[in-house]
Amino acid sequence: MNDHLIRAFRAADLSIAGDGRTVTGVAVPFGVATVVDDGAGPYREEFRRGAFTRTIAERGPARVKVLAQHDHRAFPIGRATLLREDPAGLYAELRISATRAGDEALELIRDGALDGLSVGFRDIRHDRAQDGTVLRTEVRLNEISLVAFPAYEGAVITGVRGQLTGELVTPYLSVARARLALLEAATPRKGDPR
């Protein structure tokens, strides 16, 4: 089995902040199961809150690189500047470098063509639920990637900030609010017979 695992997630709060080179978002949701395949066959996986506590404390954000599509052969396009566990998941602020690849990635994000985040990690400890779901309880975070097709569904872009003017931001917010409303309507709640 491969030691370096990757998981993608459509960013719940992906935005461009400050000087337009910092991307923020939820890199991994907590308490959400999805089907993944690391090459040995598909299985269900879920990240638990606390899975990133030790790696954040020991490595800090600066050692976590930002890649495009998990491409380890290319130079990184940036690095994490802030990582923290929130109730929703692993929150990340990612500084994108002023390189051709970084500029291309930012343009794709601004255009709405790239809105997913993914993590590359090494499993340290996990449990199994009764249904066989692998519950990730501790991982070593190696990288966060900007991806087109995330593994974890369920989150949408909620805004783009920074150097964009009001008339450019409004369409993003309108689409994001509509997508979020549809998602909330389609997500079963505990005790909901759906």
C-alpha positions as CSV (number, residue, x, y, z in Angstrom):
1,M,0.0,0.0,0.0
2,N,1.2,3.5,-0.8
3,D,2.5,5.5,2.2
4,H,1.6,8.9,0.6
5,L,-2.1,9.3,0.4
6,I,-4.1,12.1,-1.1
7,R,-7.6,13.3,-0.5
8,A,-9.4,16.1,-2.3
9,F,-12.3,18.3,-1.1
10,R,-14.2,21.1,-2.7
11,A,-13.3,24.1,-0.6
12,A,-16.1,25.3,1.6
13,D,-14.7,28.8,2.0
14,L,-12.2,29.2,-0.9
15,S,-11.4,32.8,-1.4
16,I,-8.6,35.1,-2.5
17,A,-7.5,37.5,0.3
18,G,-5.2,40.4,0.9
19,D,-2.9,41.1,-2.0
20,G,-4.8,38.4,-4.1
21,R,-2.2,35.7,-3.5
22,T,-3.6,34.0,-0.4
23,V,-6.1,31.2,-0.9
24,T,-8.2,30.1,2.1
25,G,-10.4,27.1,2.5
26,V,-11.3,23.9,4.3
27,A,-8.8,21.4,3.1
28,V,-10.4,18.4,4.7
29,P,-13.9,18.1,6.2
30,F,-14.4,16.3,9.5
31,G,-17.2,13.8,10.0
32,V,-17.9,13.3,6.3
33,A,-17.4,9.9,4.8
34,T,-16.6,9.3,1.2
35,V,-15.4,6.4,-1.0
36,V,-11.7,6.6,-1.9
37,D,-9.2,4.3,-3.7
38,D,-5.5,4.3,-3.0
39,G,-4.8,1.6,-5.6
40,A,-5.8,-1.4,-3.5
41,G,-9.5,-1.1,-4.1
42,P,-12.2,1.4,-3.0
43,Y,-13.2,1.9,0.6
44,R,-15.0,4.4,2.8
45,E,-13.0,7.0,4.7
46,E,-13.7,9.8,7.2
47,F,-11.4,12.3,8.9
48,R,-11.9,12.9,12.6
49,R,-11.3,16.2,14.4
50,G,-7.9,16.0,16.0
51,A,-6.3,14.1,13.1
52,F,-4.1,17.1,12.2
53,T,-3.3,18.4,15.7
54,R,0.1,16.8,16.1
55,T,1.3,17.5,12.6
56,I,0.4,21.1,12.9
57,A,2.2,21.4,16.3
58,E,5.3,19.6,15.2
59,R,5.7,20.8,11.6
60,G,3.8,24.1,11.5
61,P,2.3,25.4,8.3
62,A,5.5,26.6,6.6
63,R,6.7,23.0,5.9
64,V,3.4,22.1,4.2
65,K,3.8,22.8,0.5
66,V,1.1,23.8,-2.0
67,L,1.0,21.8,-5.2
68,A,-1.1,21.8,-8.3
69,Q,-3.0,18.5,-8.8
70,H,-0.5,16.6,-6.4
71,D,2.2,17.0,-9.0
72,H,5.3,16.1,-7.0
73,R,7.5,16.3,-10.1
74,A,7.0,20.1,-10.5
75,F,8.1,22.8,-8.1
76,P,5.6,23.8,-5.4
77,I,3.3,26.7,-6.3
78,G,3.2,28.0,-2.7
79,R,3.1,27.0,1.0
80,A,0.7,27.0,3.8
81,T,0.8,30.1,6.1
82,L,-1.9,29.0,8.5
83,L,-3.4,25.6,9.4
84,R,-6.0,25.0,12.2
85,E,-8.6,22.6,13.0
86,D,-12.1,24.1,13.0
87,P,-15.4,22.3,13.8
88,A,-16.0,21.9,10.0
89,G,-12.5,20.7,9.1
90,L,-8.9,21.6,8.5
91,Y,-8.8,25.3,7.7
92,A,-5.9,26.4,5.6
93,E,-4.4,29.7,4.3
94,L,-2.2,29.1,1.4
95,R,0.3,31.6,0.0
96,I,0.6,31.2,-3.8
97,S,4.0,32.2,-5.2
98,A,4.4,34.8,-7.9
99,T,5.5,32.4,-10.6
100,R,3.9,31.4,-13.9
101,A,2.4,28.3,-12.4
102,G,1.2,30.2,-9.4
103,D,-0.3,32.9,-11.5
104,E,-2.1,30.3,-13.7
105,A,-3.6,28.6,-10.7
106,L,-4.8,31.9,-9.3
107,E,-6.4,32.8,-12.6
108,L,-8.2,29.5,-12.7
109,I,-9.5,30.1,-9.1
110,R,-10.7,33.6,-10.0
111,D,-12.5,32.2,-13.1
112,G,-14.2,29.5,-10.9
113,A,-12.6,26.7,-12.9
114,L,-10.5,25.5,-10.0
115,D,-12.3,25.3,-6.7
116,G,-11.1,22.2,-5.0
117,L,-8.6,21.4,-2.3
118,S,-6.9,18.1,-1.6
119,V,-4.4,16.8,1.0
120,G,-1.4,14.5,0.7
121,F,-0.7,12.7,3.9
122,R,0.8,9.7,5.6
123,D,-1.5,7.7,7.8
124,I,-0.3,7.5,11.4
125,R,-3.3,6.1,13.2
126,H,-6.8,5.1,12.3
127,D,-9.8,3.2,13.6
128,R,-12.6,1.3,11.8
129,A,-16.3,1.9,12.2
130,Q,-18.7,-1.0,12.3
131,D,-19.5,-0.5,8.7
132,G,-15.8,-0.7,7.7
133,T,-15.3,3.0,7.2
134,V,-11.6,4.0,7.9
135,L,-11.7,6.7,10.5
136,R,-8.5,8.8,10.2
137,T,-7.5,9.9,13.8
138,E,-3.9,11.0,13.1
139,V,-2.1,11.8,9.9
140,R,1.2,13.6,8.9
141,L,0.2,16.3,6.5
142,N,2.7,16.6,3.6
143,E,1.0,18.9,1.1
144,I,-2.2,20.6,0.1
145,S,-3.1,20.7,-3.6
146,L,-5.3,22.8,-5.7
147,V,-7.4,20.3,-7.7
148,A,-10.1,20.3,-10.3
149,F,-11.9,17.1,-9.1
150,P,-11.9,16.7,-5.3
151,A,-12.7,13.4,-3.6
152,Y,-14.8,15.0,-0.8
153,E,-18.0,16.6,-2.0
154,G,-20.3,18.9,-0.1
155,A,-18.7,22.4,0.0
156,V,-18.8,25.4,-2.4
157,I,-17.0,28.6,-3.0
158,T,-18.6,31.3,-0.8
159,G,-16.7,34.3,-1.9
160,V,-13.7,35.8,-3.6
161,R,-12.0,38.7,-1.9
162,G,-8.9,40.8,-2.4
163,Q,-8.2,43.0,-5.4
164,L,-11.5,42.2,-7.1
165,T,-14.0,45.1,-7.3
166,G,-17.5,44.9,-6.0
167,E,-19.1,44.3,-9.4
168,L,-16.8,41.3,-9.9
169,V,-17.4,39.9,-6.5
170,T,-21.2,40.0,-6.6
171,P,-21.6,37.2,-9.3
172,Y,-19.4,34.9,-7.2
173,L,-21.4,35.5,-4.1
174,S,-24.7,35.0,-5.9
175,V,-23.7,31.7,-7.4
176,A,-22.1,30.6,-4.1
177,R,-25.2,31.4,-2.1
178,A,-27.4,29.5,-4.6
179,R,-25.1,26.5,-4.6
180,L,-24.9,26.5,-0.8
181,A,-28.7,26.7,-0.5
182,L,-29.1,23.7,-2.9
183,L,-26.5,21.7,-0.9
184,E,-28.2,22.4,2.4
185,A,-31.5,21.4,1.0
186,A,-30.1,18.1,-0.3
187,T,-28.1,17.2,2.8
188,P,-30.0,14.9,5.2
189,R,-29.9,16.0,8.8
190,K,-29.7,13.6,11.8
191,G,-33.1,12.1,12.3
192,D,-34.3,13.2,8.8
193,P,-36.1,10.2,7.1
194,R,-34.6,11.1,3.7
